[in-house]
Amino acid sequence: MKSLKTAIYLLAVSLVSLMVSCTSTPKNDGDSNVKHFRHIQFSETAYDITKGIYPISDEEAKTVNNFTFTYNEAGKPVSIAYMRGDKTLGYSGEGYARTEFSYNDSTELQTFFDEKGNQIEYGGVYTFVYKLDENGNRIGLSFLDKEGNPASNRNNIAYYVWKVLPDGMVQEKRYNKDDVEVVMNPNCPFYELRFSYDKNGYCVRLANYMADTLYDCTEENCGEVGVSYFLFTNNDKGGLTDFAVYNSHGQMSNLYSGWSKFQNTLDENGNVVKSFFWDQDNEPLSGKRNPLTVNKYDEHGALIERQFMDKDENLVVRQGPDAAVIKYTYDETGSPVDTAYFDASMAAIVK
C-alpha cells in the first residue's frame, strides 16, 4: 500500500491551490443551480456523496432552515450551506455550517467553515482530498491539516481505499500513516467494511469482513455476542427510520452505549419526532439510557424542545444532559439565543 498512500499524499499537497475561496457563498434564490433541502441523507461512510432529502422551494427556503446546495455546470456541488434565507446557521448537526468543493479530473477537495465564514476542523482535519477514478467515482480519501500538509483524522486514519466488488458491495479499508490497517473508530472497532445499497442509492447494510468472510467483532464496545453488521431502513424520501445491530448469526447485539436497535418516527418534513431504543434482548433500553426521546420543532424546522422518557412515556432525567427536558430558543434570524434545562417535574435546572 505504500505506493498508493504516497501517490495520494503527493496529489493532495499539489492540489491545495485548487481549493475554492473561503469567502464564496451560495447564489441567490431563483438560480437554477441552487436547490434547497431540509435534511442530508443518512450515511455511515465517507464514500457516500452528500445528498439532500426533503426538497423545498426557493420561497420556502426564505423562512425554513435548509441545506442550500449550489451546483456547477456539471451538476456537482460546489457549496452546501445550512441556511435560513440569507443567514448561515451554525447548528446543522453535520459538524459544519458550510462545506465547499473543488474538482479536477482525478481529485475532489472539500473544506469546512463555521457560520461566520471561518475555516474549521472537521473530524480533526481541515481538508478532505478524494481520489477519483476515470469515471469520477471515489476510490480513495486522504487529509490535509490547516497548513496543507498530510494529516490523520481524529481516529488516526491517514487514508481510505474503496473498491466496488463484483457483488455490488463497496469495500472500505482504512490505514494509518505507516500503512497499517486501522479501525473505523474506537467505539466501532471494525477493520474491513462492506456497504450495500438499495435501488434508490440508500445505504441498507454495513458489514464487518475479514478474509472475505462475515466476521464477528468481539473487541471491547462490541457487546456480549459480538457485532457483525448493521441494517438500515429508509423511507421513500430517504429518511432513516430504523437502525439495528446483529452478530454474524443474526442475533441482536449491542454497541458500547448499550442499545441494539432504534426506530425513528418522522413527521411530514422528515424531522425525527420520536426515537425509541431497544437492547439486545429486544426490551426497551434501560439503565443509564432512556428508551424514548421526543423532539418538537418550530415552523422554521428548528428544534425547540427535547424530552427524555421511559417506556411508558413518563419524563425521566437522562444522564449526560442531567435533565428530563431541554428547551431551545432562537432569534428572528434563526440564531440560537438560549438553552434551558428542566427536571421531570418541569422545575428549572441551573447549569
PERAVEN-V630195 format. One line per field, one symbol per residue. ss: DSSP state (A for helix, B for strand, O for the rest). phi: phi as a letter, one per 30 degrees, with the letter a starting at -180 (. if undefined). burial: + if it has 24 or more other C-alpha atoms within 12 Angstrom, else -. A space follows every 10 residues. Layout:
BEGIN
ss=???
phi=???
burial=???
END
This chain:
BEGIN
ss=OAAAAAAAAA AAAAOAAAOO OOOOOOOOOO OOOBBBBBBB OOOOOOOOOO OBBBBBOOOA AAOOOBBBBB BOOOOOBBBB BBBBOOBBOO OOOOOOOBBB BBBOOOBBBB BBBOOOOOBO OBOOBOBBBB BBOOOOOBBB BBBBOOOOOB BOOOOOOOBB BBBBOOOOOB BBBBBOOOOO BOOOBOOBOO OBBBBBBOOO OOBBBBBBBB OOBBOOBOOO OOOOOOBOBB BBBBOOOOOB BBBBBBOOOO OBOOOOOOOO BBBBBBOOOO OBBBBBBBOO OOOBOOOOOO OBBBBBBOOO OOBBBBBBBO OOOOBOOBOO OOBOBBBBBB OOOOOBBBBB BBOOOOOBBO O
phi=.edddddddd ddddcedddd ddcdbeddej ddccbbbdbc debcaddddd bdbhdbdedd ddbceacccc cdddicdcab bcbbiccdcc bdicjacbbb bbbbdbbbcb bbbddcjddb dbijbcbccd ccddciddba bbbbdddice bcddciccac bbbddedjdc dbbbbddcic dbddaedbdc cdcbccbddd iddcacbcbb hibebcdcde icidcibbac cbbcddcjdd cbbbcbcdci debbcedjcc abbcccddci ddcbbccbcd ciceebidcd dbbccbbddc iddcabccbd dcicdbdcdj dhacbbcbbb ddcjddcabb cbddciddcd c
burial=----+--++- +++-++-+++ -+-++++--- --++++++++ ++++++++++ ++++++++-+ ++++++++++ +----+++++ ++++++++++ ++-+-+++++ ++++-+++++ +++++-+-++ +++-++++++ ++-----+++ +++++--+++ +++-++++++ +++-----++ +++++++--- ++++---+++ +++++++--- -++++++++- ---++++--- -+++++++++ +++++-++++ +++++++--- ++++++++++ ++++++--++ ++++++++++ ---+++--++ +++++++--+ ++++++++++ ----++++-- ++++++++-+ ---++----+ +++------- -
END
